[in-house]
Amino acid sequence: MVRIRICPKCKNATLKSAVNISGWLAPRMYECKSCGYIGSLFIEIDPEDFKEINNSSEVDTDTK
């Protein structure tokens, strides 16, 4: 099953490895391209659930 890693800060799926040796000599670190978050924590979610979250957040922002 495919899972998506999303940023815990901005909830976007724009995480990438922060450093080349991540996971080898040091703990695995991720960097978010959207908000600049750097850390080892991430949220892992199914693609279907991610689509539902994005659709509901667009509706919420439109009503405010």
C-alpha positions as CSV (number, residue, x, y, z in Angstrom):
1,M,0.0,0.0,0.0
2,V,1.3,3.5,-0.9
3,R,1.4,6.0,1.9
4,I,2.1,9.7,1.6
5,R,4.4,11.6,4.0
6,I,3.1,15.0,4.9
7,C,4.6,17.9,6.9
8,P,3.3,18.0,10.6
9,K,3.4,21.8,10.5
10,C,1.7,22.8,7.2
11,K,0.0,19.5,6.2
12,N,1.5,19.6,2.7
13,A,3.0,16.6,0.9
14,T,6.3,18.5,0.1
15,L,8.8,16.6,2.3
16,K,12.2,15.6,1.0
17,S,15.4,14.3,2.7
18,A,17.2,17.2,4.4
19,V,20.8,15.8,4.2
20,N,22.5,13.1,2.1
21,I,23.7,11.1,5.1
22,S,20.3,11.1,6.8
23,G,19.5,7.6,8.1
24,W,23.1,6.4,7.8
25,L,25.2,8.3,10.4
26,A,22.5,10.5,11.7
27,P,18.7,10.1,12.3
28,R,16.6,10.5,9.1
29,M,15.7,14.2,8.7
30,Y,13.1,15.7,6.4
31,E,12.7,19.2,5.0
32,C,9.4,20.7,3.9
33,K,9.6,22.7,0.7
34,S,6.5,24.7,1.6
35,C,7.1,26.0,5.1
36,G,10.7,25.2,5.8
37,Y,10.1,22.7,8.5
38,I,13.2,20.5,9.3
39,G,12.8,17.5,11.6
40,S,12.5,13.8,11.9
41,L,8.7,13.7,12.4
42,F,6.2,13.4,9.7
43,I,2.6,12.2,9.2
44,E,2.0,9.2,7.0
45,I,-1.4,9.0,5.4
46,D,-3.3,7.1,2.7
47,P,-3.6,9.0,-0.6
48,E,-7.5,8.8,-0.4
49,D,-7.5,10.3,3.1
50,F,-5.1,13.1,1.9
51,K,-7.5,14.0,-0.9
52,E,-10.4,14.2,1.6
53,I,-8.4,16.4,3.9
54,N,-7.4,18.8,1.1
55,N,-11.0,19.0,-0.2
56,S,-12.4,19.7,3.2
57,S,-9.8,22.4,4.0
58,E,-10.6,24.2,0.7
59,V,-14.3,24.3,1.7
60,D,-13.4,25.6,5.2
61,T,-11.2,28.4,3.8
62,D,-13.9,29.5,1.3
63,T,-16.5,29.9,4.0
64,K,-14.4,32.1,6.3
